Amino acid sequence: MKKQLCGLAASIALAPLATAAVADTKILASWDQSYAAVGEVLDPFMEYLEAETTAKLGLSRFGPETIPPFEQLNPVTQGLFDMLYTNGGYHYNDIALGMALDSLSGDIGTIHESGMWDFVDQEYQKAGLKLIAIFYDTNGFHMILKEPLTGDGLTGRRIRGTPLYHPVIEALGGSPVVLPGGDIYPALERGVVDGAAWPAVGAVNYRWFEVSSYFVRPTFGQVGHMLLMNLDAWNALDEQTRTEIETAARAYEVEASATFDGLAGTEEETLVAEGMQETRFEDDVVANLKSAWYNGVMDLAATVNPDEIAQMREIAETAGIGE
């Protein structure tokens, strides 16, 4: 399952997936190959899915060079692409439930058992999208900084972060700056930002250790990489193909978590080898970090989908996967 998918399609067809027998299934990804969640998780899953489905899906991947990350939801709901591989923070202004997933704790099995996965799927279907998989990285998020923490949190510092990170950045006194992943290196290099919030897996391939010197511990939250499908395209598939896709996705959700665990250990070792050092949040921040993250992300999501987020909170707290 670890081989790279070969032969990306050369052009983008404008019609959604029409039949299960022969198809060109176009996946739009919010990150390029530099992010391990693409090269080490999505690409192997594409190959696995091709092997596990009877239909010839003809999977091909397109990245942020095709459509910018913050603008990708609509082209998929409109059927210009068949699938979207993303994080909920990139489209929270349209639907915030995906972003709220990152506030939770618990492995993917617990997310399914709690009913949370099905609830989020149900709500995305109302927006014209079918949830196929959540590839969770339970190692969570961290920050990289040009200068170490000194006891005053992030006061006076400009920190790159999608809206997902804003509550924590602001609570620590920092000023959030929204930038796509590809712009982080030059922003750090030129001093446009003083640090960046990102998943704990990912800084190495982007080589941010060349323009920053510290990584912050402990990490917080967990990273949900959502694979969504245009609902019309999903409904156009026959029942056997839908069942095969769902079975493959459930199996690979578990595989992906194990992959991320391995990558996280290697990532930190490499950052240290490249000269970066650990800097830690103050004890009072650490004591409240989980609660601050959960409530901050949920409160922000509730500004967009208040009723649905209230239901997510109820599911999470009943199942013990919330604060």
DRENDO-1510 file (C-alpha; in Angstrom, 1 decimal, always signed):
<recs>
REC; n; res; u; v; w
REC; 1; MET; +0.0; +0.0; +0.0 .
REC; 2; LYS; +3.0; +2.3; +0.2 .
REC; 3; LYS; +3.8; +2.6; -3.6 .
REC; 4; GLN; +3.2; +5.9; -5.3 .
REC; 5; LEU; +0.3; +6.2; -7.8 .
REC; 6; CYS; +1.7; +6.6; -11.3 .
REC; 7; GLY; +0.3; +8.3; -14.4 .
REC; 8; LEU; -1.5; +11.4; -13.3 .
REC; 9; ALA; -4.1; +12.6; -15.8 .
REC; 10; ALA; -3.0; +15.3; -18.2 .
REC; 11; SER; -6.2; +17.3; -18.3 .
REC; 12; ILE; -9.3; +18.0; -16.2 .
REC; 13; ALA; -12.7; +16.9; -17.6 .
REC; 14; LEU; -15.6; +19.1; -16.6 .
REC; 15; ALA; -18.2; +16.4; -16.0 .
REC; 16; PRO; -18.6; +14.5; -12.7 .
REC; 17; LEU; -18.1; +10.8; -12.5 .
REC; 18; ALA; -20.8; +9.2; -14.6 .
REC; 19; THR; -20.5; +5.5; -14.4 .
REC; 20; ALA; -18.9; +2.8; -12.3 .
REC; 21; ALA; -17.5; +0.8; -15.2 .
REC; 22; VAL; -15.1; +3.2; -16.7 .
REC; 23; ALA; -14.3; +6.6; -15.1 .
REC; 24; ASP; -11.8; +9.4; -14.7 .
REC; 25; THR; -12.0; +10.1; -11.0 .
REC; 26; LYS; -10.3; +13.4; -10.2 .
REC; 27; ILE; -9.1; +14.1; -6.6 .
REC; 28; LEU; -8.3; +17.7; -5.7 .
REC; 29; ALA; -5.9; +18.0; -2.8 .
REC; 30; SER; -5.2; +21.0; -0.6 .
REC; 31; TRP; -1.5; +20.2; -0.4 .
REC; 32; ASP; +1.2; +19.2; -2.8 .
REC; 33; GLN; +3.6; +16.3; -2.6 .
REC; 34; SER; +5.7; +18.0; -0.1 .
REC; 35; TYR; +3.2; +17.3; +2.7 .
REC; 36; ALA; +3.5; +13.8; +4.0 .
REC; 37; ALA; -0.2; +13.4; +4.3 .
REC; 38; VAL; -0.3; +13.4; +0.5 .
REC; 39; GLY; +2.8; +11.4; -0.5 .
REC; 40; GLU; +2.7; +8.9; +2.4 .
REC; 41; VAL; -1.1; +8.6; +2.9 .
REC; 42; LEU; -3.3; +9.8; +0.0 .
REC; 43; ASP; -1.2; +8.4; -2.8 .
REC; 44; PRO; -0.9; +5.0; -1.3 .
REC; 45; PHE; -4.6; +5.0; -0.6 .
REC; 46; MET; -5.3; +5.8; -4.2 .
REC; 47; GLU; -3.4; +2.8; -5.3 .
REC; 48; TYR; -5.0; +0.7; -2.6 .
REC; 49; LEU; -8.5; +1.9; -3.7 .
REC; 50; GLU; -7.8; +1.0; -7.3 .
REC; 51; ALA; -6.8; -2.5; -6.2 .
REC; 52; GLU; -9.8; -3.0; -3.9 .
REC; 53; THR; -12.5; -1.9; -6.3 .
REC; 54; THR; -13.9; -3.9; -9.3 .
REC; 55; ALA; -14.7; -0.7; -11.2 .
REC; 56; LYS; -12.0; +1.1; -13.1 .
REC; 57; LEU; -12.0; +4.4; -11.2 .
REC; 58; GLY; -9.1; +5.9; -13.1 .
REC; 59; LEU; -7.9; +8.0; -10.0 .
REC; 60; SER; -5.8; +11.1; -10.7 .
REC; 61; ARG; -4.7; +13.8; -8.3 .
REC; 62; PHE; -4.5; +17.6; -8.7 .
REC; 63; GLY; -3.1; +19.9; -6.1 .
REC; 64; PRO; -3.1; +23.5; -4.9 .
REC; 65; GLU; -1.4; +24.6; -8.1 .
REC; 66; THR; -4.7; +23.9; -9.8 .
REC; 67; ILE; -7.1; +25.5; -7.3 .
REC; 68; PRO; -5.9; +27.4; -4.2 .
REC; 69; PRO; -6.6; +25.5; -1.0 .
REC; 70; PHE; -9.1; +28.0; +0.4 .
REC; 71; GLU; -11.1; +27.9; -2.8 .
REC; 72; GLN; -11.4; +24.2; -3.4 .
REC; 73; LEU; -14.8; +23.3; -1.9 .
REC; 74; ASN; -17.0; +24.8; -4.5 .
REC; 75; PRO; -15.4; +23.2; -7.5 .
REC; 76; VAL; -16.0; +19.8; -5.9 .
REC; 77; THR; -19.6; +20.5; -4.9 .
REC; 78; GLN; -20.1; +21.7; -8.5 .
REC; 79; GLY; -18.7; +18.5; -10.0 .
REC; 80; LEU; -15.5; +20.0; -11.6 .
REC; 81; PHE; -13.6; +17.5; -9.5 .
REC; 82; ASP; -15.0; +14.3; -8.0 .
REC; 83; MET; -13.2; +14.2; -4.7 .
REC; 84; LEU; -11.5; +16.6; -2.2 .
REC; 85; TYR; -8.7; +15.8; +0.2 .
REC; 86; THR; -8.5; +18.6; +2.7 .
REC; 87; ASN; -8.7; +19.8; +6.2 .
REC; 88; GLY; -11.9; +21.4; +7.5 .
REC; 89; GLY; -10.1; +24.6; +8.4 .
REC; 90; TYR; -9.8; +25.4; +4.7 .
REC; 91; HIS; -13.5; +25.7; +4.1 .
REC; 92; TYR; -14.9; +26.5; +7.6 .
REC; 93; ASN; -16.8; +29.5; +6.3 .
REC; 94; ASP; -19.0; +27.2; +4.2 .
REC; 95; ILE; -19.3; +24.3; +6.6 .
REC; 96; ALA; -17.5; +24.2; +9.9 .
REC; 97; LEU; -18.0; +20.6; +11.0 .
REC; 98; GLY; -14.8; +19.4; +9.4 .
REC; 99; MET; -12.8; +21.9; +11.3 .
REC; 100; ALA; -14.5; +20.9; +14.6 .
REC; 101; LEU; -13.3; +17.3; +14.1 .
REC; 102; ASP; -9.8; +18.5; +14.9 .
REC; 103; SER; -10.9; +19.6; +18.4 .
REC; 104; LEU; -11.7; +15.9; +19.3 .
REC; 105; SER; -9.6; +13.2; +21.0 .
REC; 106; GLY; -9.8; +9.5; +20.4 .
REC; 107; ASP; -8.7; +7.2; +17.6 .
REC; 108; ILE; -10.7; +6.7; +14.4 .
REC; 109; GLY; -12.4; +3.6; +15.8 .
REC; 110; THR; -13.8; +5.7; +18.7 .
REC; 111; ILE; -14.9; +8.4; +16.3 .
REC; 112; HIS; -17.0; +5.8; +14.4 .
REC; 113; GLU; -18.4; +4.1; +17.5 .
REC; 114; SER; -19.5; +7.5; +19.0 .
REC; 115; GLY; -21.6; +8.2; +16.0 .
REC; 116; MET; -19.6; +11.3; +15.2 .
REC; 117; TRP; -18.4; +10.1; +11.8 .
REC; 118; ASP; -21.9; +9.3; +10.6 .
REC; 119; PHE; -23.2; +12.7; +11.9 .
REC; 120; VAL; -20.6; +14.6; +10.0 .
REC; 121; ASP; -21.2; +12.6; +6.9 .
REC; 122; GLN; -24.9; +13.4; +7.2 .
REC; 123; GLU; -24.3; +17.1; +7.4 .
REC; 124; TYR; -21.8; +17.2; +4.5 .
REC; 125; GLN; -24.3; +15.4; +2.4 .
REC; 126; LYS; -26.7; +18.3; +2.9 .
REC; 127; ALA; -24.0; +20.4; +1.3 .
REC; 128; GLY; -23.7; +18.1; -1.7 .
REC; 129; LEU; -20.7; +16.1; -0.5 .
REC; 130; LYS; -20.2; +12.5; +0.7 .
REC; 131; LEU; -17.7; +11.8; +3.5 .
REC; 132; ILE; -15.5; +8.9; +2.3 .
REC; 133; ALA; -12.8; +8.8; +5.0 .
REC; 134; ILE; -11.1; +10.7; +7.8 .
REC; 135; PHE; -7.3; +10.0; +7.9 .
REC; 136; TYR; -6.5; +11.1; +11.4 .
REC; 137; ASP; -3.1; +12.1; +12.6 .
REC; 138; THR; -3.5; +11.8; +16.4 .
REC; 139; ASN; -0.1; +13.4; +17.0 .
REC; 140; GLY; -1.8; +16.7; +16.5 .
REC; 141; PHE; -0.6; +20.2; +15.8 .
REC; 142; HIS; +2.4; +22.2; +16.9 .
REC; 143; MET; +4.1; +25.5; +16.2 .
REC; 144; ILE; +7.5; +26.3; +14.8 .
REC; 145; LEU; +9.2; +29.5; +15.8 .
REC; 146; LYS; +12.1; +31.6; +14.9 .
REC; 147; GLU; +12.8; +32.5; +18.5 .
REC; 148; PRO; +12.1; +30.4; +21.7 .
REC; 149; LEU; +9.3; +31.0; +24.1 .
REC; 150; THR; +10.3; +33.3; +27.0 .
REC; 151; GLY; +7.4; +33.1; +29.4 .
REC; 152; ASP; +5.0; +35.6; +27.8 .
REC; 153; GLY; +3.3; +33.1; +25.4 .
REC; 154; LEU; +3.2; +34.4; +21.9 .
REC; 155; THR; +2.8; +38.1; +22.8 .
REC; 156; GLY; +3.9; +40.3; +19.9 .
REC; 157; ARG; +4.5; +37.5; +17.5 .
REC; 158; ARG; +2.8; +37.0; +14.1 .
REC; 159; ILE; +2.0; +33.3; +13.7 .
REC; 160; ARG; +0.8; +31.7; +10.4 .
REC; 161; GLY; -2.3; +29.7; +10.9 .
REC; 162; THR; -5.6; +28.9; +9.2 .
REC; 163; PRO; -8.7; +29.9; +11.2 .
REC; 164; LEU; -8.5; +26.6; +13.0 .
REC; 165; TYR; -5.5; +27.9; +15.0 .
REC; 166; HIS; -6.8; +31.4; +15.6 .
REC; 167; PRO; -8.4; +30.9; +19.1 .
REC; 168; VAL; -5.2; +29.4; +20.5 .
REC; 169; ILE; -2.9; +31.9; +18.9 .
REC; 170; GLU; -4.9; +34.8; +20.1 .
REC; 171; ALA; -5.4; +33.3; +23.6 .
REC; 172; LEU; -1.6; +33.2; +23.8 .
REC; 173; GLY; -1.2; +36.8; +22.8 .
REC; 174; GLY; -0.2; +36.2; +19.2 .
REC; 175; SER; -1.5; +37.6; +15.9 .
REC; 176; PRO; -2.7; +35.0; +13.4 .
REC; 177; VAL; -1.7; +35.4; +9.7 .
REC; 178; VAL; -3.5; +33.3; +7.1 .
REC; 179; LEU; -1.2; +31.8; +4.5 .
REC; 180; PRO; -1.2; +28.6; +2.4 .
REC; 181; GLY; +1.4; +26.0; +3.2 .
REC; 182; GLY; +3.5; +26.9; +0.2 .
REC; 183; ASP; +4.0; +30.5; +1.4 .
REC; 184; ILE; +5.3; +29.6; +4.8 .
REC; 185; TYR; +9.0; +29.2; +3.9 .
REC; 186; PRO; +9.4; +32.7; +2.3 .
REC; 187; ALA; +7.2; +34.3; +5.0 .
REC; 188; LEU; +9.5; +32.9; +7.7 .
REC; 189; GLU; +12.6; +33.7; +5.7 .
REC; 190; ARG; +11.6; +37.3; +5.2 .
REC; 191; GLY; +10.3; +37.9; +8.7 .
REC; 192; VAL; +6.7; +38.3; +7.6 .
REC; 193; VAL; +5.8; +35.9; +10.3 .
REC; 194; ASP; +7.6; +34.9; +13.5 .
REC; 195; GLY; +6.3; +31.3; +13.5 .
REC; 196; ALA; +3.8; +28.9; +12.0 .
REC; 197; ALA; +1.2; +26.5; +13.2 .
REC; 198; TRP; +1.0; +23.3; +11.3 .
REC; 199; PRO; +0.5; +19.5; +11.9 .
REC; 200; ALA; +3.3; +17.9; +13.9 .
REC; 201; VAL; +4.1; +15.9; +10.7 .
REC; 202; GLY; +5.1; +18.1; +7.8 .
REC; 203; ALA; +7.8; +20.6; +8.5 .
REC; 204; VAL; +10.7; +18.4; +7.3 .
REC; 205; ASN; +9.6; +18.1; +3.7 .
REC; 206; TYR; +9.0; +21.8; +3.5 .
REC; 207; ARG; +12.4; +22.4; +5.0 .
REC; 208; TRP; +11.2; +25.0; +7.4 .
REC; 209; PHE; +14.2; +24.1; +9.7 .
REC; 210; GLU; +16.2; +26.2; +7.3 .
REC; 211; VAL; +14.3; +29.4; +8.3 .
REC; 212; SER; +13.3; +28.6; +11.9 .
REC; 213; SER; +15.0; +27.3; +14.9 .
REC; 214; TYR; +12.4; +26.0; +17.4 .
REC; 215; PHE; +9.5; +23.6; +17.6 .
REC; 216; VAL; +7.0; +24.0; +20.5 .
REC; 217; ARG; +5.8; +21.2; +22.8 .
REC; 218; PRO; +3.5; +19.8; +23.8 .
REC; 219; THR; +1.4; +19.3; +20.7 .
REC; 220; PHE; -2.3; +19.8; +20.8 .
REC; 221; GLY; -5.5; +18.5; +19.1 .
REC; 222; GLN; -5.4; +16.0; +16.2 .
REC; 223; VAL; -5.4; +16.4; +12.5 .
REC; 224; GLY; -8.3; +15.3; +10.4 .
REC; 225; HIS; -7.5; +14.8; +6.7 .
REC; 226; MET; -10.9; +14.5; +5.1 .
REC; 227; LEU; -11.6; +12.8; +1.8 .
REC; 228; LEU; -14.9; +14.0; +0.5 .
REC; 229; MET; -16.8; +13.1; -2.8 .
REC; 230; ASN; -19.2; +15.0; -4.9 .
REC; 231; LEU; -22.6; +13.5; -3.8 .
REC; 232; ASP; -24.0; +13.2; -7.4 .
REC; 233; ALA; -20.8; +11.4; -8.4 .
REC; 234; TRP; -21.2; +9.1; -5.4 .
REC; 235; ASN; -24.8; +8.4; -6.2 .
REC; 236; ALA; -23.9; +7.6; -9.8 .
REC; 237; LEU; -21.8; +4.6; -8.7 .
REC; 238; ASP; -23.4; +1.2; -8.4 .
REC; 239; GLU; -24.0; -0.3; -5.0 .
REC; 240; GLN; -21.1; -2.8; -5.3 .
REC; 241; THR; -18.6; +0.0; -6.0 .
REC; 242; ARG; -19.9; +2.2; -3.2 .
REC; 243; THR; -19.6; -0.8; -0.8 .
REC; 244; GLU; -16.1; -1.5; -2.0 .
REC; 245; ILE; -15.0; +2.1; -1.6 .
REC; 246; GLU; -16.5; +2.2; +2.0 .
REC; 247; THR; -14.8; -1.0; +3.0 .
REC; 248; ALA; -11.4; +0.1; +1.6 .
REC; 249; ALA; -11.7; +3.5; +3.3 .
REC; 250; ARG; -12.5; +2.0; +6.7 .
REC; 251; ALA; -9.5; -0.3; +6.5 .
REC; 252; TYR; -7.2; +2.5; +5.4 .
REC; 253; GLU; -8.3; +4.9; +8.1 .
REC; 254; VAL; -6.6; +2.6; +10.5 .
REC; 255; GLU; -3.6; +2.1; +8.3 .
REC; 256; ALA; -3.2; +5.9; +7.9 .
REC; 257; SER; -3.2; +6.5; +11.7 .
REC; 258; ALA; -0.3; +4.0; +12.0 .
REC; 259; THR; +1.5; +5.7; +9.2 .
REC; 260; PHE; +1.2; +9.1; +10.8 .
REC; 261; ASP; +2.6; +7.7; +14.1 .
REC; 262; GLY; +5.7; +6.4; +12.4 .
REC; 263; LEU; +6.1; +9.7; +10.5 .
REC; 264; ALA; +5.8; +11.8; +13.7 .
REC; 265; GLY; +8.7; +10.0; +15.4 .
REC; 266; THR; +10.9; +10.4; +12.4 .
REC; 267; GLU; +9.9; +14.0; +11.9 .
REC; 268; GLU; +11.0; +15.2; +15.4 .
REC; 269; GLU; +14.3; +13.3; +15.1 .
REC; 270; THR; +15.0; +14.9; +11.8 .
REC; 271; LEU; +14.2; +18.4; +13.0 .
REC; 272; VAL; +16.7; +17.9; +15.9 .
REC; 273; ALA; +19.3; +16.6; +13.5 .
REC; 274; GLU; +18.8; +19.6; +11.3 .
REC; 275; GLY; +19.5; +21.9; +14.3 .
REC; 276; MET; +16.1; +22.8; +15.7 .
REC; 277; GLN; +15.5; +22.8; +19.4 .
REC; 278; GLU; +12.4; +22.1; +21.5 .
REC; 279; THR; +10.8; +25.1; +23.4 .
REC; 280; ARG; +7.9; +24.4; +25.7 .
REC; 281; PHE; +4.7; +26.2; +26.6 .
REC; 282; GLU; +4.6; +27.4; +30.2 .
REC; 283; ASP; +3.0; +25.1; +32.8 .
REC; 284; ASP; -0.1; +27.1; +33.2 .
REC; 285; VAL; -0.7; +27.0; +29.4 .
REC; 286; VAL; -0.1; +23.2; +29.3 .
REC; 287; ALA; -2.6; +22.7; +32.1 .
REC; 288; ASN; -5.3; +24.4; +30.1 .
REC; 289; LEU; -4.2; +23.6; +26.5 .
REC; 290; LYS; -6.6; +20.7; +25.8 .
REC; 291; SER; -9.6; +22.6; +27.1 .
REC; 292; ALA; -8.6; +25.9; +25.3 .
REC; 293; TRP; -8.1; +24.0; +22.0 .
REC; 294; TYR; -11.4; +22.1; +22.2 .
REC; 295; ASN; -13.5; +25.1; +23.3 .
REC; 296; GLY; -11.7; +27.5; +21.0 .
REC; 297; VAL; -12.2; +25.4; +17.9 .
REC; 298; MET; -15.8; +24.5; +18.8 .
REC; 299; ASP; -16.8; +28.1; +19.6 .
REC; 300; LEU; -15.3; +29.3; +16.3 .
REC; 301; ALA; -17.1; +26.5; +14.4 .
REC; 302; ALA; -20.4; +27.4; +16.2 .
REC; 303; THR; -20.3; +30.9; +14.6 .
REC; 304; VAL; -21.0; +29.2; +11.3 .
REC; 305; ASN; -23.1; +26.1; +12.2 .
REC; 306; PRO; -24.4; +26.7; +15.8 .
REC; 307; ASP; -27.1; +24.0; +15.9 .
REC; 308; GLU; -24.9; +21.3; +14.3 .
REC; 309; ILE; -21.9; +22.2; +16.5 .
REC; 310; ALA; -24.1; +21.9; +19.6 .
REC; 311; GLN; -25.0; +18.4; +18.4 .
REC; 312; MET; -21.3; +17.6; +17.9 .
REC; 313; ARG; -20.5; +18.8; +21.4 .
REC; 314; GLU; -23.2; +16.5; +22.8 .
REC; 315; ILE; -21.9; +13.5; +20.9 .
REC; 316; ALA; -18.3; +14.3; +21.8 .
REC; 317; GLU; -18.9; +14.8; +25.5 .
REC; 318; THR; -21.2; +11.8; +25.8 .
REC; 319; ALA; -18.5; +9.6; +24.2 .
REC; 320; GLY; -15.6; +11.2; +26.2 .
REC; 321; ILE; -13.9; +12.5; +23.0 .
REC; 322; GLY; -14.3; +16.2; +23.8 .
REC; 323; GLU; -12.9; +18.4; +26.5 .
</recs>
